[in-house]
Amino acid sequence: MSNFSQIINQDKLVLVDFFAEWCGPCKMMSPILKQVKDALGDKVSIIKIDIDKNQPLATKYQVIGVPTLILYKAGKQVWRQSGAVQKNELVSIINNFG
């Protein structure tokens, strides 16, 4: 995924969801991320990275557990958390940086 750095270096906020197909909490995050996107629209880009298909990327960003959510602003990591996060909490975090 060579354009990953291009994506996270956008002017707008980018939320990256590092996940795995076999991960239960990751499956719970999919509808939550959709709700966050519906609530915030163009304020944030949300991308999903399958760690099993993108192991070098997961290693580079030190993703140990899944799901790991990382929020970038202009290429800089501004927030990171491992584990599932509820919609309202995520919206609030994104709004704090937006």
C-alpha positions in Angstrom: 0.0 0.0 0.0 2.4 2.6 -1.3 -0.2 5.4 -1.2 -0.8 5.0 2.5 1.5 7.9 3.3 -0.3 10.0 0.7 -3.6 9.2 2.3 -2.5 10.1 5.9 -0.8 13.3 4.7 -4.1 14.8 3.5 -5.2 18.1 5.0 -8.3 16.5 6.5 -8.4 14.0 9.4 -7.8 10.4 8.5 -8.9 7.6 10.8 -7.1 4.3 10.1 -8.6 1.1 11.4 -6.0 -1.7 11.5 -8.1 -4.9 11.7 -8.1 -8.6 10.9 -10.9 -10.8 9.4 -10.7 -13.3 12.3 -11.0 -10.6 15.0 -14.4 -10.4 16.8 -14.0 -6.8 18.1 -12.9 -5.7 14.6 -16.2 -7.0 13.2 -18.0 -4.9 15.9 -16.1 -1.8 14.7 -17.4 -1.9 11.1 -20.9 -0.6 11.7 -19.6 1.9 14.3 -17.1 3.3 11.7 -20.0 3.6 9.2 -22.0 5.5 11.8 -19.0 7.8 12.5 -18.6 8.5 8.8 -22.4 9.2 8.4 -22.2 11.6 11.4 -19.1 13.4 10.3 -19.2 13.2 6.5 -16.3 14.8 4.7 -14.7 16.0 8.0 -12.8 12.7 8.2 -11.6 9.9 5.9 -11.8 6.4 7.3 -9.6 3.7 5.9 -9.4 0.0 6.9 -6.1 -1.9 6.8 -6.2 -5.7 7.0 -3.0 -6.5 9.0 -2.8 -10.0 7.5 -2.7 -8.6 4.0 -0.5 -5.6 4.9 2.0 -7.0 7.5 4.8 -4.6 6.6 2.5 -1.6 7.3 1.2 -3.1 10.5 4.8 -3.6 11.6 5.9 -0.1 10.6 3.1 1.4 12.7 3.7 -1.0 15.6 0.2 -2.5 15.5 0.3 -5.3 18.0 -3.4 -5.8 18.8 -6.5 -5.4 16.7 -8.4 -3.4 16.2 -6.0 -0.5 16.5 -7.4 2.9 15.5 -5.0 5.7 14.7 -6.1 9.3 13.9 -3.8 11.3 11.6 -3.9 15.1 11.0 -1.6 16.2 8.1 0.5 13.1 8.4 1.0 13.3 12.2 -0.5 10.8 14.6 -2.7 12.7 17.0 -4.6 9.8 18.7 -4.3 6.1 19.0 -6.2 3.3 20.7 -6.3 -0.4 20.6 -9.6 -2.1 21.1 -13.2 -1.2 20.1 -14.4 2.3 20.6 -18.0 3.5 20.7 -19.4 5.8 18.1 -20.0 8.8 20.4 -16.5 8.6 21.9 -15.0 8.4 18.4 -17.0 11.3 17.1 -16.0 13.4 20.1 -12.3 12.5 19.6 -12.4 13.4 15.9 -14.2 16.7 16.6 -11.5 17.6 19.2 -8.8 17.4 16.5 -11.0 18.8 13.6 
